[in-house]
């Protein structure tokens, strides 16, 4: 079974979240106090994992503003539904159901599982056509028309009851009754549920507050599993009273058991070497995972030590046998208590331990993570996302909440859902009211504050993606990219030198922005070159950029130097007549008003830069012609590349200059 859809109702801030689709991984994005934790806890309560039990309490969890009207709102005699889930069945499950109740009895690909307040177990709503199931069962036992006359057909219960009412049953009727009585619950629903119930995953809820303790007393831990308790308090008779383990202590025990060093093993160890071997096994196993997915500091080892108490340590560590976790920094050659590491490191390590123990226990599990990695640096959050993709999603469905842009999967924003507490005013100036927490899939139409993590994630990813190529060419703007691509493609078609495909071209915004732009990505170990526009007024900026040595010598190029001109922009690659064809066509300028070289000379007699001459002449056109910009002619060229076809002298002159620019760019690629 695989979770396909979920809906939460009547739980804390949630009146009705609305149904929302769930894939292999789902990211719930929302502001603080939007209701993300409530959503996860409600879903977890459907079928909670024994290691993370969750119960529903009407007085605590039912929306407080409606609590006094509970009986009125749920007058059907049933408790309120907290969460509803829809599950898709795999091929084996569908085949098994078809085998026992017929191929047409299951009417939907999805089955519902829900949980109510006060319910001891999840409730199933199975899409079974009872009459078709009954007909299948009757046909399977080959009852003839006479044997079927008095049988109920609406449900399998009605069928069983009508068979029981027959005083003298035939052998086939008796076989059918025995078949029904052998079913769990003595009906079809019980039978189908018995097939599906083992495949219903347990939900494991893990909060960002769940962090491993740095030390604990282990010699008074008793019991098994989540019921373990330690004894450190005394009652009136001076007897020890069991007290539950904290979450941090339970994670510590999970850590010990991950590599087989259980409490029982520690108790049974009668030599130091035996005990030390167990501790080193646990330490090494988890350290290997830590190094794979904790790139913030690769020089850390985890050490577990089992020692006797020290009398001056705080209670309960001042007596008995104490297990201590320490972190060794191999560069500084020092170990420190686990509890003194950063909150982010402690959470990350605790999560690795918890998940490792979950995998060791096995079973069908879906993970619900509440604000994972909240205290992690942005790069460490990216490590966590990588861990999700590598280790969790291939085997477990994952739903997690966040308000961090670094935890939003930027490569597939549709794996995100927006969570918001929708408030409104019924009238202008009236009191604010709420519809409760809602889950929305229209992720690009939302409250700006809620949308911020998505915007930031997308912006960060776009910025990084621009530099995905190791060899990056910075140009001034997006128009430069289009011109270079179009000219390069034309040269390629003619068998002449074209841009090396290893180049990734990125707009930087001009000479004055290049230095900060390159500095931002200096840690990415990229080979960056620059081809930029140049005017005489840019000389000081260009000299400063070259002196800064932020780029390797010779990797800052200008169109002016490459084309042998005092000043030049990317547009100066084009013969004036070719460029004017682009401009006149892109702006749909009439024949009477079309720009010509004569008009350019008249409009800007003292300017050699082609684009500046065009700008001046364009300003003299009728107001109906759209305002000139650098991008529009480039966009038109990309959509109409045939303008560069043919052997006209103006086209050839353009391609000769384009080839000179491209050769200069490719030479920088060949020098490293």
Buried (B, 14 or more C-beta within 10 A) or exposed (E): BBBBBBBBBBBBBBBBBEBBBBBBBBBBBBBEEBBBBBBBBBBBBBBBBEBBEBEBEBEEBBBEEBEEEBEEEBEEEEBBBBBBBBBBBEEEBBEBBBEBBBEEBBEEEEBBBBBBBEBEEBBBEBEBBBBBBBBBBBEBBEBEEEBBEEBBBEBBBBBBBBBEEBEEBBEBBBBBBEBBEEBEEBBBBBBBBEBBBEBBBBBBBBBBEBBBBBBBBBBBBEEEEEEBBBBBEEEEEEEEEBEEBEBBBBBBBBBBBBBEBBBEBBEEBEEEEEBBBBBBBBBEBBBEBBBBBBEBBEEBBBBBBBEEBEEEEEEBBEBBBBBBBBBBBEEEEEBEEBBEBBEBBBBBBBBBBBBBBBBEBEEBBBBBBBBBBBBBBEEBBBBBBEBBBEBBBEEBBBBBBBBBBBBBBBEEBEBBBBBBBBEEEEEEEEEEEEEBBBBBEEBEEBBEEBBBBBEBBBEBBEEEEBBEBBBBBBBBBBBBBBBBBBBBBBBBEEEBBBBBEEBBBBBBEBBEBBBEBBEEBEEEEBBBBBBBBBBEEBEEBBEEBBEEEBBEEEBBBBBBBBBEBEBBBBBBBBBBBBBBBBBBBBBEBEEEBBBEBEBBEEBBEEBBBBBBBBBBBBEEBEEEBEEBBBEBBBBBBBEBBEBBEEEEEBBEBBBEBBBBBBEBBBEBBEEE
